[in-house]
């Protein structure tokens, strides 16, 4: 309406197959800034493996600090950097042919690992994040229950539905789906 064209900033990141793809789909404006103004000026991947690892880690640590001045944000950045380094190492040694089955399993693994990082991102204190992760892994059976079994199933169902919706939309957009849907459908559904 005002002549501004805003680019997509999120392209179904929870269906990413690996962390390189996650950062191409997640908070794209921040990802581009981190790449263009930190990673590339540091040397990117042009100076050998060791320097690439250092550049990745510095970029993600500074990305964590950009979100807030706290150890939990720094650790969030560290985890993302570590995941990127491990992925780069793995891809340098193994060739993986993606198909529907291993693709969805790798996307589910990425989704799980990214949710671990969100615990640190959201926690106010490092110890609280560790306690929450331990509870999520059923390592505190004697602790106070916040959710009963029914609520845990509800949360897992919503998380699975979120993942699956991202998976099925990963090669399209809401706009593309809306453009393919006959206009009469939208008018009828408003009743």
ABEGO torsion letter per residue (X at the ends): XAGBBBBBABBGAAABBEAAAAAAABGAAAAAAAAAAAAAAAGEAAAEAAAAAAAAAAAAAAAAAAAEBBAAAAAAAAAAAAAAAAAAAAAAABBBBBBAAAAAAAAAAAAAAAAAAAAAAABABAAAAAAAAAAAAGABAABBBABBAAAAAAAAAAAAAAAAAAAAAAABBAAAAAAABBAAAAAAAAX
